[in-house]
Each structure stands twice: as structure tokens, then as C-alpha cells.
Amino acid sequence: MSITNSPSVETYKAYAEALNALDIDRTRTYLHDDLAYQGPVGETQGADAYLKSALSACTRKSGRSSLPATTSACLPISPSRASQA
């Protein structure tokens, strides 16, 4: 099995597509309840707090309350490019 079609890459692609589409319910299914995030702009504890923060950043970045499903404004690597990383 190559890395480009591994289960991990497929899971990332599905997560990225859900987040980029601002599909809250579908995105939440990929996050563990005890998720802890620490990044350059802050920290969150718990999946719901992380999701709220991530979606807030996506909508602020776009200047709109929603993004079209084809955009990749939420994640720096679009789902179609994840297998090339």
C-alpha cells in the first residue's frame, strides 16, 4: 500500500472536505472528544472547542458566514493535494 492511498490519507481527505465545506456534524465525527490542540495562535481543549475555533477562523478568513464546498480556505493543504504532501 502506498502512502497516497493509505487509510490515514483517506481519513484526512474526508476530514478536510468536511471542514472546508463547513459541515459541522460531519467534521465532528473525525475528532476525538479529548482532542487537545496547541498551535501558533492558541490552544483549545476538547473537540467542540477546537471545532468552534477552527470554523471561526475559516469564516473570518473568508469574510463570509459560509464558504462553498469546493474551497480549501480552512486547511492549508486542500484534500486533492494531501496525497502529494
Backbone as a printed PyTorch tensor [residue, N CA C, xyz], in Angstrom:
tensor([[[  0.8520,  -1.1730,   0.0000],
         [  0.0000,   0.0000,   0.0000],
         [  0.9010,   1.2400,   0.0000]],

        [[  0.6160,   2.1480,  -0.9010],
         [  1.3920,   3.3890,  -0.9240],
         [  0.7810,   4.3850,   0.0480]],

        [[  1.5720,   5.3780,   0.3810],
         [  1.0790,   6.3870,   1.3290],
         [ -0.0680,   7.2010,   0.7320]],

        [[ -0.1200,   7.3320,  -0.5900],
         [ -1.1550,   8.1570,  -1.2100],
         [ -2.5460,   7.5490,  -1.1210]],

        [[ -2.6420,   6.2450,  -0.8940],
         [ -3.9710,   5.6470,  -0.7450],
         [ -4.1200,   4.9410,   0.5940]],

        [[ -3.3530,   5.3750,   1.5730],
         [ -3.4430,   4.7700,   2.8990],
         [ -4.7360,   5.2080,   3.5890]],

        [[ -5.2050,   4.4240,   4.5440],
         [ -6.4000,   4.8240,   5.2940],
         [ -6.2390,   6.1840,   5.9810]],

        [[ -5.0350,   6.4970,   6.4360],
         [ -4.8150,   7.7910,   7.0970],
         [ -5.0120,   8.9570,   6.1370]],

        [[ -4.5120,   8.8230,   4.9220],
         [ -4.6750,   9.8800,   3.9220],
         [ -6.1440,  10.0190,   3.5470]],

        [[ -6.8220,   8.8970,   3.3810],
         [ -8.2470,   8.9450,   3.0400],
         [ -9.0570,   9.6040,   4.1650]],

        [[ -8.7140,   9.3030,   5.3970],
         [ -9.4040,   9.9290,   6.5360],
         [ -9.1440,  11.4300,   6.5510]],

        [[ -7.8860,  11.8390,   6.3290],
         [ -7.5640,  13.2670,   6.2870],
         [ -8.3490,  13.9610,   5.1880]],

        [[ -8.4140,  13.3570,   4.0110],
         [ -9.1440,  13.9670,   2.9020],
         [-10.6160,  14.1770,   3.2710]],

        [[-11.2160,  13.1720,   3.8720],
         [-12.6280,  13.2790,   4.2570],
         [-12.8230,  14.3670,   5.3140]],

        [[-11.9040,  14.4290,   6.2900],
         [-11.9590,  15.4710,   7.3250],
         [-11.8040,  16.8530,   6.6900]],

        [[-10.8210,  17.0040,   5.8050],
         [-10.5690,  18.2940,   5.1670],
         [-11.7610,  18.7380,   4.3280]],

        [[-12.3480,  17.8200,   3.6030],
         [-13.5240,  18.1520,   2.7990],
         [-14.6800,  18.6120,   3.6860]],

        [[-14.8900,  17.9300,   4.7960],
         [-15.9720,  18.3110,   5.7110],
         [-15.7170,  19.6760,   6.3310]],

        [[-14.4930,  19.9180,   6.7950],
         [-14.1640,  21.2090,   7.4090],
         [-14.2490,  22.3350,   6.3930]],

        [[-13.6980,  22.1200,   5.2020],
         [-13.7240,  23.1570,   4.1760],
         [-15.1400,  23.4670,   3.7050]],

        [[-16.0310,  22.5030,   3.8110],
         [-17.4340,  22.7160,   3.4540],
         [-18.2310,  23.3010,   4.6230]],

        [[-17.5630,  23.4800,   5.7630],
         [-18.2140,  23.9590,   6.9870],
         [-19.3540,  23.0460,   7.4140]],

        [[-19.1770,  21.7530,   7.1870],
         [-20.1550,  20.7510,   7.5950],
         [-19.8110,  20.3230,   9.0240]],

        [[-20.4080,  20.9890,   9.9860],
         [-20.0730,  20.8090,  11.3940],
         [-20.2830,  19.3680,  11.8510]],

        [[-21.4190,  18.8040,  11.5390],
         [-21.7210,  17.4440,  12.0090],
         [-20.7530,  16.4210,  11.4370]],

        [[-20.4700,  16.5180,  10.1640],
         [-19.5490,  15.5610,   9.5400],
         [-18.1220,  15.7740,  10.0490]],

        [[-17.6850,  17.0250,  10.1850],
         [-16.3450,  17.3050,  10.6940],
         [-16.1850,  16.7450,  12.0990]],

        [[-17.1790,  16.9040,  12.9300],
         [-17.1080,  16.4670,  14.3320],
         [-16.8910,  14.9700,  14.4480]],

        [[-17.3610,  14.1890,  13.4760],
         [-17.1950,  12.7350,  13.5480],
         [-15.7320,  12.3040,  13.4540]],

        [[-14.8610,  13.1640,  12.9670],
         [-13.4380,  12.8380,  12.8300],
         [-12.6120,  13.2660,  14.0350]],

        [[-13.2140,  13.9030,  15.0210],
         [-12.4800,  14.4440,  16.1600],
         [-12.7650,  13.6470,  17.4360]],

        [[-11.7150,  13.3250,  18.1640],
         [-11.8520,  12.6340,  19.4500],
         [-12.3240,  13.6410,  20.4970]],

        [[-13.1800,  13.2030,  21.4040],
         [-13.7170,  14.1010,  22.4320],
         [-12.6280,  14.7880,  23.2440]],

        [[-11.5280,  14.0950,  23.4880],
         [-10.4540,  14.6340,  24.3270],
         [ -9.3580,  15.3420,  23.5280]],

        [[ -9.6590,  15.7460,  22.3190],
         [ -8.6850,  16.4240,  21.4730],
         [ -8.0730,  17.6190,  22.1930]],

        [[ -6.7610,  17.7380,  22.1040],
         [ -6.0540,  18.9060,  22.6350],
         [ -5.2650,  19.5040,  21.4850]],

        [[ -5.4560,  20.7790,  21.2230],
         [ -4.7600,  21.4550,  20.1290],
         [ -3.8990,  22.5670,  20.6950]],

        [[ -2.6640,  22.6300,  20.2380],
         [ -1.7780,  23.7260,  20.5810],
         [ -1.1030,  24.1640,  19.2980]],

        [[ -1.3000,  25.4050,  18.9390],
         [ -0.7290,  25.9210,  17.7050],
         [ -0.2010,  27.3280,  17.8880]],

        [[  0.2490,  27.9270,  16.8110],
         [  0.8640,  29.2510,  16.8960],
         [ -0.0920,  30.3590,  17.3430]],

        [[ -1.3830,  30.1490,  17.1870],
         [ -2.3350,  31.1980,  17.5590],
         [ -3.1500,  30.8670,  18.7990]],

        [[ -2.8440,  29.7580,  19.4600],
         [ -3.5670,  29.4570,  20.6850],
         [ -3.7040,  27.9860,  20.9540]],

        [[ -4.4980,  27.7030,  21.9690],
         [ -4.7320,  26.3300,  22.4180],
         [ -6.2250,  26.1190,  22.6290]],

        [[ -6.6630,  24.8900,  22.4420],
         [ -8.0260,  24.5140,  22.7960],
         [ -7.9930,  23.1340,  23.4270]],

        [[ -8.9490,  22.8680,  24.2760],
         [ -9.1240,  21.5640,  24.9040],
         [-10.5160,  21.0580,  24.5490]],

        [[-10.5840,  19.8760,  23.9930],
         [-11.8610,  19.2730,  23.6480],
         [-12.2230,  19.5040,  22.1880]],

        [[-12.8840,  18.5160,  21.6260],
         [-13.2350,  18.5670,  20.2140],
         [-14.1910,  19.7120,  19.8840]],

        [[-15.1650,  19.9480,  20.7330],
         [-16.1360,  21.0050,  20.4450],
         [-15.4870,  22.3850,  20.4490]],

        [[-14.5730,  22.6210,  21.3870],
         [-13.8650,  23.9000,  21.4370],
         [-12.9620,  24.0640,  20.2180]],

        [[-12.2900,  22.9880,  19.8230],
         [-11.4260,  23.0400,  18.6410],
         [-12.2500,  23.3370,  17.3990]],

        [[-13.3580,  22.6410,  17.2460],
         [-14.2010,  22.8240,  16.0670],
         [-14.7500,  24.2400,  15.9990]],

        [[-15.1860,  24.7660,  17.1240],
         [-15.6830,  26.1490,  17.1620],
         [-14.5820,  27.1200,  16.7380]],

        [[-13.3800,  26.9230,  17.2360],
         [-12.2500,  27.7770,  16.8880],
         [-11.8890,  27.6540,  15.4140]],

        [[-11.8380,  26.4250,  14.9140],
         [-11.4720,  26.1950,  13.5150],
         [-12.4970,  26.8080,  12.5700]],

        [[-13.7620,  26.6200,  12.8580],
         [-14.7990,  27.1760,  11.9920],
         [-14.8310,  28.6940,  12.0660]],

        [[-14.5580,  29.2410,  13.2360],
         [-14.4870,  30.6930,  13.3760],
         [-13.3610,  31.2480,  12.5120]],

        [[-12.2190,  30.5930,  12.5230],
         [-11.0830,  31.0310,  11.7090],
         [-11.4100,  30.9350,  10.2210]],

        [[-12.1160,  29.8970,   9.8330],
         [-12.4800,  29.7360,   8.4200],
         [-13.3980,  30.8520,   7.9510]],

        [[-14.3930,  31.1730,   8.7390],
         [-15.3390,  32.2030,   8.3160],
         [-14.7190,  33.5900,   8.3960]],

        [[-13.8240,  33.8370,   9.3730],
         [-13.1150,  35.1250,   9.4290],
         [-12.2080,  35.2870,   8.2200]],

        [[-11.5200,  34.2310,   7.8490],
         [-10.5880,  34.2800,   6.7250],
         [-11.3130,  34.6120,   5.4300]],

        [[-12.5030,  34.0920,   5.2670],
         [-13.2440,  34.3110,   4.0290],
         [-14.0230,  35.6200,   4.0460]],

        [[-14.2990,  36.1370,   5.2500],
         [-15.1180,  37.3380,   5.3450],
         [-16.5950,  37.0630,   5.1590]],

        [[-16.9610,  35.7920,   5.1160],
         [-18.3660,  35.4090,   4.9310],
         [-18.7580,  34.4300,   6.0170]],

        [[-20.0490,  34.2220,   6.1480],
         [-20.5030,  33.2850,   7.1660],
         [-20.4530,  31.8410,   6.6820]],

        [[-20.2490,  31.6400,   5.4010],
         [-20.1060,  30.2750,   4.8950],
         [-19.2270,  30.3000,   3.6510]],

        [[-18.6710,  29.1500,   3.3320],
         [-17.8040,  29.0030,   2.1750],
         [-18.3880,  27.9470,   1.2530]],

        [[-18.1580,  28.0660,  -0.0430],
         [-18.6090,  26.9910,  -0.9280],
         [-17.8520,  25.7060,  -0.6500]],

        [[-18.4650,  24.5670,  -0.9220],
         [-17.8670,  23.2710,  -0.6090],
         [-16.5540,  23.0310,  -1.3500]],

        [[-16.3050,  23.7390,  -2.4290],
         [-15.0930,  23.4960,  -3.2130],
         [-13.8940,  24.2890,  -2.7210]],

        [[-14.0630,  25.1500,  -1.7610],
         [-12.9390,  25.9500,  -1.2930],
         [-12.0530,  25.1710,  -0.3440]],

        [[-10.8090,  25.6050,  -0.2100],
         [ -9.9110,  24.9830,   0.7650],
         [ -9.3660,  26.0530,   1.6920]],

        [[-10.2040,  27.0080,   2.0600],
         [ -9.7740,  28.1350,   2.8740],
         [ -9.5030,  27.7550,   4.3210]],

        [[-10.0470,  26.6450,   4.7860],
         [ -9.8580,  26.2710,   6.1840],
         [ -8.5280,  25.5810,   6.4330]],

        [[ -8.1080,  24.7580,   5.5200],
         [ -6.8740,  23.9960,   5.6970],
         [ -5.8370,  24.4270,   4.6700]],

        [[ -4.5790,  24.4990,   5.0700],
         [ -3.5470,  24.9440,   4.1420],
         [ -3.2760,  23.9760,   3.0010]],

        [[ -3.5840,  22.6980,   3.1910],
         [ -3.4160,  21.7060,   2.1320],
         [ -4.8000,  21.2300,   1.7440]],

        [[ -5.1830,  21.4640,   0.4940],
         [ -6.5050,  21.0380,   0.0580],
         [ -6.5620,  19.5180,   0.0130]],

        [[ -7.7380,  18.9340,   0.1350],
         [ -7.8580,  17.4760,   0.1130],
         [ -7.2370,  16.8640,  -1.1340]],

        [[ -7.3260,  17.5180,  -2.2750],
         [ -6.7700,  16.9550,  -3.5080],
         [ -5.2500,  16.9420,  -3.4920]],

        [[ -4.6120,  17.7740,  -2.6670],
         [ -3.1550,  17.8260,  -2.5890],
         [ -2.6040,  17.0380,  -1.3950]],

        [[ -3.4510,  16.5440,  -0.5250],
         [ -2.9780,  15.8400,   0.6730],
         [ -2.1430,  14.6270,   0.3130]],

        [[ -2.4960,  13.9430,  -0.7430],
         [ -1.7580,  12.7450,  -1.1150],
         [ -0.3890,  13.0710,  -1.7120]],

        [[ -0.1500,  14.3380,  -2.0650],
         [  1.1270,  14.7340,  -2.6240],
         [  2.0800,  15.2260,  -1.5620]],

        [[  1.5970,  15.4830,  -0.3520],
         [  2.4240,  16.0400,   0.7100],
         [  3.3900,  15.0140,   1.2660]]])
